[in-house]
């Protein structure tokens, strides 16, 4: 398993989807659920950070183009 910071954005989203499907499974035990929840929270925060940065960068670029 790659460290969250090393995942590409698309890989992170795919892993979140995979975790969600595993959590929905009736075969998911409590120990696995705890680990999956921690991993999903880490991925979510990393994705949110990247989206915030990308949004800010795009706003800066668009402002420069508008001048």
N, C-alpha and C positions, 0 to 999 in steps of 0.2 A: 504494500500500500504506500503510495507516494505521500510525502508531506503535503499538507493542504496548499502551502505557498507555491509548491512546484507544479500543481495541477493547472492545466490550461482551463480557461473559463468553461468551454464546452465539456471538458472532462469532469469538472466539478458539478455541473448541472446533471450530467449523466449519472454520476455517483449519487447525487441527492435523490434522483428518481429511483435508482436501484435500492437505496436505503429505504425509501418510502414503501416500495413493493415488498421488501423483506419484512418491514414492520407490520404490514397488513397480513402477512402470512400467519396462519394458525400454528406454524411450527416455530415461531420466534419465541425463544425463552427470555426470561427476565435479564439474565446476564448479557446476552447479545443485544437486547433492547437498550440497555444502559450504554453500552459501547457505541451502538449505532446512533443514539441520540447525541452523544458527545461529538462524534465525528460530523454528524449533520449540522450541529450548531457551529462547529469550526468552519465548515465549508460555507455555510450561510453568511457568516461574518466576513469571510474572505471575499465572497462574491459581492456582498453589499459594499465593501470597501472599494473593490475594483470598479463597480458601477458608479459610485460617487466620484471617483477619480476621473473616470472616462467622461462623465457628464460635465465636470468642471473643465476638463481639457477641451471638450467640444465647444463649450460656451466661450472660452477664451479664443479659440480659433475663429468662431463665427463673429465675435466682436471685432477681431483684427481684420477679417474680410469685409466687414461692414464699414470700416473707416476709410 
